[in-house]
Amino acid sequence: MESSSGKIVGFTASPGSGKRGSASAASPFSIHSLSADLLCIIFSRLDPLELVRCAAVCKPWNKLIYSSTLLRDLYDKIRLCSSSSSNSSVPVEASMKKYFENLAMEQHRLSFLGSSTDVHQWKGHSSRITLCRMRRGLILSGAEDKVMRLWSVERCKCLKEYFNFNKNAIVDYDFDENKIVGLTDSQICIWALKSGKSIFRSHEGIFTRGICMGYIDPEAVVGCDDGSARVFDMYSGRCTRIIRMHGAPVSCLALTEDQLVFGGSNFGTVTVADFSTGERVASLKSSFSHTGMKSLCFSAHSYLLYGGSTSGYVHCWDLRTFRPLWETRVSPNVIYSLHHLACDSSTLAVGGLDGILRILNQNTGEILSRFILNQTIKLDGSSSTSSPFKTKIKAKAVSSDIEIHNIPRNQRPPITCLAVGLKKIVTAHNEKYLSLWRFHQSL
């Protein structure tokens, strides 16, 4: 961790623990052995926004940061200087937490509106990378070589490898602080995030070709090419429900904590079903008949569903009414991926075949900014997996009046997958490298 003063605090992240702070190999001590007083001394060297990020790492850090005077003193000064009084019925700690979380989200939003960004690229696999996910300072990448790799966001260093010994490649996956849940076209597989050990494989042949998946413990939902979504208990491997979603393959899925599953199809419709009962709830439609759904993203904060289509449209439905809120054509080509930070209700990152990274307003569909790659600078010459060859690219914002065909293809490689973190986005381009976009707040 780097403090505001630029000095490095002497500990590193431990992959799989979900808690940033295991001791490095050179130190005999764990971060968890440090006393609360010593942690407070370390945290006191950080600015408020860095503290908010640390509070999101794990429950002990969250409790320590918000219950100590680290943020409370600053918050009390802000309240004294503010002309508006806070709601006295809300506990101070809850009000303080809400204030600083909103401040962090505003800084996140403003960073996406800047005129430039730094992009770090490195070789992640020996074959084309098809998937990338980002959680809590970690990136998980998957490629055609049947290996998944866990990377540190800060150092772009490989922390762990996960091997798929199945004859088929991983077609979709996601992960949390404990495990990775992956899908081949015939099996669900689970790996322990910390050890890298494969701990579960479902029986083969119990569903037709799987295309996409999502999971909320203890169940995983698989979208299949026969138009069904199959719900599995991840730990017994038993299929508990089959939901008939479409007459065409289920091309993309999204799940909610309140037991809803959304399944998109090449017909351009999205079926809403209750995956606890298997009952269909609603059907969401596009206004455009010649479009298919390629990606879905659900916002629990605003209860909106976003969809990216094969014809370049981004769609938004309000799930309180099951009606479209807006539809915007942002690209002439297919939208492969869209994502947003879980707590952010303002911006949506969109990537597709044309290779332009777009930031949209979640509530209106307005394009807020567009970025392409620009100038490349070599950073180091190592080519090993643990310390990959890296380049730094100065990306730049482009105006809406520039024709896409006038932008060189090497400045906009197709974005086949993306994931959003705080002030950063990781992208995969169906090549052997990953790109990490680091955004800076506009001044």
CORQUI-V569541 format. One record per residue. N is the residue number from 1. RES is the residue in one small letter. OMEGA is omega as a letter, one per 40 degrees, with the letter a starting at -180 (none if undefined). D_LAST is the distance of its C-alpha to the last C-alpha in whole Angstrom. Layout:
# CORQUI-V569541
N	RES	OMEGA	D_LAST
N	RES	OMEGA	D_LAST
This chain:
# CORQUI-V569541
1	m	a	24
2	e	a	22
3	s	i	21
4	s	a	18
5	s	i	20
6	g	i	21
7	k	a	24
8	i	i	26
9	v	a	28
10	g	i	31
11	f	a	32
12	t	a	31
13	a	i	31
14	s	a	34
15	p	i	35
16	g	a	37
17	s	a	36
18	g	a	33
19	k	a	32
20	r	i	30
21	g	i	32
22	s	a	35
23	a	i	36
24	s	a	36
25	a	a	40
26	a	a	40
27	s	i	40
28	p	a	43
29	f	i	41
30	s	i	39
31	i	a	35
32	h	i	37
33	s	i	40
34	l	i	38
35	s	i	38
36	a	i	36
37	d	a	35
38	l	i	34
39	l	i	32
40	c	i	30
41	i	i	30
42	i	a	28
43	f	a	26
44	s	i	25
45	r	a	23
46	l	i	21
47	d	a	18
48	p	a	18
49	l	i	16
50	e	i	18
51	l	i	21
52	v	i	21
53	r	i	21
54	c	a	24
55	a	i	26
56	a	a	26
57	v	a	28
58	c	a	31
59	k	i	33
60	p	i	34
61	w	i	31
62	n	a	29
63	k	a	32
64	l	a	32
65	i	a	28
66	y	i	29
67	s	i	32
68	s	i	31
69	t	a	29
70	l	i	26
71	l	a	24
72	r	a	27
73	d	i	26
74	l	a	23
75	y	i	23
76	d	i	26
77	k	i	24
78	i	i	22
79	r	i	25
80	l	a	26
81	c	a	23
82	s	i	23
83	s	a	25
84	s	i	26
85	s	a	29
86	s	i	29
87	n	a	31
88	s	a	34
89	s	i	36
90	v	i	33
91	p	a	34
92	v	a	31
93	e	i	30
94	a	i	30
95	s	i	27
96	m	i	25
97	k	a	25
98	k	a	24
99	y	a	21
100	f	i	20
101	e	i	20
102	n	i	19
103	l	i	16
104	a	i	16
105	m	i	16
106	e	i	13
107	q	i	11
108	h	a	13
109	r	a	13
110	l	a	9
111	s	i	9
112	f	a	12
113	l	a	10
114	g	a	8
115	s	a	10
116	s	i	12
117	t	i	13
118	d	i	16
119	v	i	19
120	h	i	22
121	q	i	26
122	w	i	29
123	k	a	33
124	g	a	33
125	h	i	37
126	s	i	40
127	s	a	40
128	r	i	38
129	i	a	35
130	t	a	35
131	l	i	34
132	c	i	31
133	r	a	30
134	m	i	27
135	r	i	28
136	r	i	27
137	g	i	25
138	l	i	28
139	i	i	29
140	l	a	32
141	s	i	33
142	g	a	36
143	a	a	38
144	e	i	42
145	d	i	43
146	k	i	43
147	v	i	41
148	m	a	38
149	r	i	36
150	l	a	34
151	w	i	31
152	s	i	28
153	v	a	25
154	e	a	24
155	r	a	26
156	c	a	27
157	k	i	31
158	c	a	34
159	l	a	35
160	k	i	38
161	e	a	40
162	y	a	42
163	f	i	45
164	n	a	46
165	f	i	50
166	n	i	50
167	k	a	52
168	n	a	49
169	a	i	45
170	i	a	42
171	v	i	41
172	d	i	39
173	y	i	38
174	d	a	35
175	f	i	35
176	d	a	35
177	e	a	35
178	n	a	39
179	k	i	40
180	i	i	39
181	v	a	41
182	g	i	41
183	l	i	43
184	t	a	46
185	d	a	48
186	s	a	51
187	q	i	49
188	i	a	47
189	c	i	46
190	i	i	44
191	w	i	43
192	a	a	43
193	l	a	39
194	k	a	40
195	s	a	43
196	g	a	43
197	k	i	46
198	s	a	47
199	i	a	48
200	f	i	49
201	r	i	50
202	s	i	52
203	h	i	55
204	e	i	55
205	g	a	56
206	i	i	55
207	f	i	53
208	t	a	53
209	r	i	50
210	g	a	47
211	i	a	43
212	c	a	41
213	m	i	40
214	g	i	39
215	y	i	40
216	i	a	40
217	d	e	42
218	p	a	45
219	e	i	45
220	a	i	44
221	v	a	44
222	v	i	45
223	g	a	44
224	c	a	47
225	d	i	49
226	d	i	51
227	g	a	49
228	s	i	49
229	a	a	47
230	r	a	49
231	v	a	48
232	f	i	49
233	d	a	49
234	m	a	48
235	y	i	50
236	s	a	53
237	g	a	52
238	r	i	54
239	c	a	53
240	t	a	53
241	r	i	52
242	i	a	52
243	i	i	50
244	r	a	51
245	m	a	48
246	h	i	48
247	g	i	51
248	a	i	49
249	p	i	47
250	v	a	44
251	s	a	41
252	c	a	38
253	l	i	38
254	a	a	36
255	l	i	37
256	t	i	37
257	e	a	38
258	d	i	40
259	q	i	42
260	l	i	41
261	v	i	41
262	f	a	39
263	g	i	41
264	g	a	40
265	s	i	42
266	n	i	43
267	f	a	44
268	g	i	41
269	t	i	42
270	v	i	41
271	t	i	43
272	v	a	42
273	a	i	45
274	d	a	46
275	f	i	46
276	s	i	48
277	t	a	51
278	g	a	50
279	e	i	50
280	r	a	48
281	v	a	46
282	a	i	45
283	s	i	44
284	l	a	40
285	k	i	41
286	s	i	39
287	s	a	39
288	f	a	40
289	s	a	43
290	h	i	42
291	t	i	40
292	g	a	40
293	m	a	37
294	k	a	36
295	s	i	33
296	l	i	33
297	c	a	30
298	f	i	31
299	s	i	28
300	a	a	30
301	h	a	28
302	s	a	28
303	y	i	32
304	l	i	31
305	l	i	32
306	y	i	30
307	g	i	32
308	g	a	32
309	s	a	34
310	t	a	36
311	s	i	36
312	g	i	32
313	y	i	32
314	v	a	29
315	h	i	31
316	c	i	31
317	w	i	34
318	d	a	34
319	l	i	36
320	r	i	37
321	t	a	39
322	f	i	39
323	r	i	38
324	p	i	35
325	l	i	32
326	w	i	30
327	e	a	31
328	t	i	29
329	r	a	30
330	v	a	27
331	s	i	29
332	p	a	32
333	n	a	33
334	v	i	34
335	i	a	31
336	y	a	32
337	s	i	29
338	l	a	27
339	h	i	25
340	h	i	23
341	l	a	22
342	a	a	25
343	c	a	23
344	d	i	21
345	s	a	22
346	s	a	19
347	t	i	19
348	l	i	21
349	a	a	21
350	v	i	24
351	g	a	26
352	g	a	29
353	l	a	31
354	d	i	29
355	g	i	27
356	i	i	24
357	l	a	21
358	r	i	20
359	i	a	18
360	l	i	20
361	n	a	20
362	q	a	23
363	n	a	24
364	t	a	24
365	g	i	24
366	e	i	22
367	i	a	20
368	l	i	16
369	s	i	16
370	r	a	18
371	f	i	18
372	i	i	21
373	l	a	21
374	n	a	21
375	q	a	22
376	t	i	24
377	i	i	25
378	k	i	27
379	l	i	27
380	d	a	30
381	g	a	34
382	s	a	35
383	s	i	36
384	s	a	38
385	t	a	37
386	s	i	36
387	s	a	33
388	p	i	33
389	f	a	32
390	k	i	28
391	t	i	26
392	k	a	22
393	i	i	21
394	k	i	18
395	a	a	17
396	k	i	16
397	a	i	15
398	v	a	18
399	s	a	19
400	s	a	22
401	d	i	24
402	i	i	24
403	e	a	28
404	i	a	28
405	h	i	31
406	n	i	29
407	i	a	27
408	p	a	29
409	r	a	30
410	n	i	29
411	q	a	26
412	r	i	26
413	p	a	29
414	p	i	30
415	i	a	28
416	t	i	31
417	c	i	30
418	l	i	26
419	a	a	25
420	v	i	22
421	g	a	21
422	l	a	18
423	k	a	15
424	k	i	17
425	i	i	20
426	v	a	24
427	t	i	26
428	a	a	29
429	h	a	31
430	n	i	34
431	e	a	34
432	k	a	35
433	y	i	31
434	l	i	28
435	s	i	25
436	l	a	22
437	w	i	18
438	r	a	16
439	f	a	12
440	h	a	9
441	q	i	6
442	s	i	4
443	l	none	0
